[in-house]
Amino acid sequence: MVLRGSLLALAAVIGLTAFDATPVVAKEETKSVSVFSRTWAITQVSDGPIVYRATRDNNNLNPFGPPPRLRTLQAIAAIQQATGCKPIVSSMYQNISGQFFSQVSCN
C-alpha cells in the first residue's frame, strides 16, 4: 500500500512538471531547398570544421510522388544549393535515420 501511494505521488509530480515544460527551439538556422522535386532541410551543425546536415522530407511516404533518385546525389546537390559551397564527398556519411552529414569547401 505504501508503494502504491508513493507511485501516485510520483505520477502527480511528473504530471505537474510536464505543464511547465517549454518547447525546445532549434539553435541552428535551417534552409529548405528543392532538389529533383524533393524537399531537403539543410542545417549547419558544426563550425570548425564546417559540417552541414541534409534531411529529406519523406512527403508522408507518398507513392505517387516524383520518380526515385539516388539520395546521395540529392544530398550533394541540396547542400551545394543551400550553402553555395561544394560538399567534400569523401567526408560525407549517412546515419541510420537517413540524414547526410558533410564538410564543405568554399573556395
C-alpha positions in Angstrom: 0.0 0.0 0.0 2.9 2.4 0.8 4.4 1.6 -2.7 1.1 2.5 -4.4 0.9 5.8 -2.6 4.4 6.8 -3.5 3.8 5.9 -7.1 0.7 8.1 -7.2 2.7 11.0 -5.7 5.5 10.5 -8.2 3.0 10.4 -11.1 1.4 13.7 -9.8 4.8 15.4 -9.6 5.7 14.3 -13.1 2.3 15.4 -14.4 2.8 18.9 -12.9 6.3 19.3 -14.3 5.0 18.5 -17.8 2.9 21.6 -17.8 5.9 23.8 -17.1 7.9 22.4 -19.9 8.7 24.9 -22.7 9.2 23.8 -26.3 12.7 23.4 -27.5 13.8 25.7 -30.3 16.5 24.7 -32.7 19.6 26.8 -32.3 20.7 26.3 -35.9 19.2 28.1 -38.9 17.6 25.6 -41.3 17.3 26.3 -45.1 14.8 24.4 -47.2 15.7 23.6 -50.8 14.1 21.6 -53.6 16.2 19.1 -55.5 14.7 16.7 -58.1 11.2 17.7 -56.9 12.1 16.6 -53.3 12.3 19.0 -50.3 15.5 18.9 -48.2 16.3 20.7 -45.0 19.9 21.9 -44.7 21.3 22.8 -41.2 24.9 23.8 -40.2 25.8 21.6 -37.2 29.4 22.4 -36.6 31.6 25.5 -37.0 35.1 24.0 -37.2 35.3 22.2 -39.5 32.1 23.4 -41.1 29.7 20.5 -41.3 26.1 20.5 -42.7 23.3 18.1 -42.2 20.9 17.3 -45.0 17.5 15.7 -44.2 15.0 14.8 -46.9 11.3 15.3 -46.4 9.7 11.9 -47.0 6.4 13.6 -48.2 4.4 11.3 -46.0 5.6 8.3 -47.9 3.5 9.4 -50.9 3.7 6.6 -53.5 2.6 8.9 -56.3 5.5 11.3 -55.8 8.3 12.1 -58.3 10.4 9.2 -59.7 13.0 7.8 -57.4 16.6 9.2 -57.4 19.7 8.3 -55.5 19.6 10.1 -52.2 23.4 10.7 -52.0 23.3 12.7 -55.3 20.3 14.6 -54.0 22.0 15.4 -50.7 25.2 16.7 -52.5 23.0 18.9 -54.7 20.9 20.1 -51.8 23.9 21.1 -49.7 25.6 22.9 -52.6 22.3 24.7 -53.4 21.7 25.8 -49.8 25.3 26.9 -49.0 26.9 27.9 -52.3 29.9 25.7 -51.3 30.9 22.3 -52.6 30.4 19.3 -50.3 33.5 17.3 -49.7 32.3 13.9 -50.8 35.0 11.9 -49.0 33.8 13.3 -45.7 30.1 12.6 -46.3 28.3 10.0 -44.3 24.8 8.9 -43.6 23.3 7.9 -40.2 20.7 5.3 -39.5 17.9 7.9 -39.8 18.8 8.8 -43.4 20.4 12.1 -42.6 23.5 13.1 -44.5 26.5 14.9 -42.9 29.2 16.5 -45.0 32.0 19.1 -44.7 32.1 21.8 -47.3 34.7 23.6 -49.3 34.1 27.2 -50.1 36.9 28.0 -52.5 
